[in-house]
Amino acid sequence: MALVLPISSGLLTVPFNGRGEFIATCSSRRAVNLSASTSCSSTLRSEFLHSSIQVRKFVVRKHTERCTVSNSLAGERQGTSGFRELKMDSGLSEAGRESSPLPEGATPQDAEYMRMAVELARKAVGHTSPNPMVGCVIVKDGQIVGRGFHPKAGEPHAEVFALREAGKAAQGATAYVSLEPCNHTGRTPPCSQALVRARVGRVVVGTVDPNPLVGGKGVQTLQKAGIKVVVGVEEALCQATAEAFFHRIVTKKPFVSLRYTISMDGAVLRSQGTTSAEAGSNYSILLQENDAVIVTDKCILGNPKLLSSEAGAKQPLRVVVAKSLALPLDSHVFDTSSAPTLVITDANAISTDLQSNSRQSAESMESLLRSRGVDVVAMNEVNLDAVLDLLYQKGLNSVLLDSTLCNIENYLGPLALSEQGPQKVVAVISPVLVGNRTDGPGFQFEDDNLKLERVTTKTCGGVVIVEGYVSKRPVT
């Protein structure tokens, strides 16, 4: 069971069990006490969403499970009464979750319903590529009459599911859509026309779609039909939800997150324990969120599975970049019963493998891999740019470049570790010291440093995770 409360920059979700008690001390000096027997129903949720309470401090007493907080912790300490106390600084938030200024014609209630639409969109995390995650909520007379999200490519879009649930109640209602309704016929009909046919009275759009096939045309179609349209409600949140899709549309490359693990004294850690993919762990969630995970042939010597443990997760494409085809065939990654695997190597490695096994009258590694359902691709030159081009052609929006179990050593080319390569960096700091073995991750740059912005920190499973977005330099 979980209680969802609004805070100035999003929602706070606090799970609890037994007879635990949740206390929220608010800026208005009022306190809300909820026992575990209290039902977290939609009515209760709606009551809090439409209240003016600004939560400043949360105390979770005994018999309480771990809290999951949607914005950064300003401080944390153990209370004298044996309960854990979390202090929230409403001025700090996770990247992409800061509240956007309300555009003209929008209300605080519009922002609340848009956040609900984003929550719905994220139900399909990892499933929608090459499409974006999109959620839709339809509200009439203060009541939600329709909800929907886009489950995966080829299936109806969020607006269609929401309109189906709303039925005739959609007429004159307000539709909240996290991304501009499409205006073209692809695998599915245009959603802008569906909203027009349903005769909705108003449409609130989180952000405009950068896809040239849409790009404001959906908004124009709605306006020409006499429907009131407001654009830009919770825009930063909606853009963050679709950031990988936006990047793919604009650059023709998947969005890349670079991940590595270091000790507290700066040594790169390569042990398999640092890549725990237990359900709820940061690594498991990253594997769920990304369409592919890229590792080198050195990585698979640790025999990782590279599988997410999240319920209902669509497993990522496991991409092994190999200098040679002298690979351990019994590795977990070559078991394709749970997830697909792609081996990328160069033409010389293919030739060497064929010649070596021919002399021994043995089957080539390429043939053995293919017999297990592993796809093998040979490139003239293996570098990150070429790898990303291939993954773009496969329809992938997002890629995790994982250097945890091995040092990438620029094998994928200088772009892999420069400001032109990853869009996001995830550094996992493990609470260990390794003494004088403080060799860093080995990243090399042409310039002195690589600047990150929108940096956030969080703790998960006993490690500290620092995430930041690579600051792009202006084109000169």
Order of alpha helices (4+ residues) and beta strands (2+ residues): beta-beta-beta-beta-alpha-beta-beta-beta-alpha-beta-beta-alpha-beta-alpha-beta-alpha-beta-alpha-alpha-beta-alpha-beta-beta-beta-alpha-alpha-beta-alpha-beta-beta-beta-beta
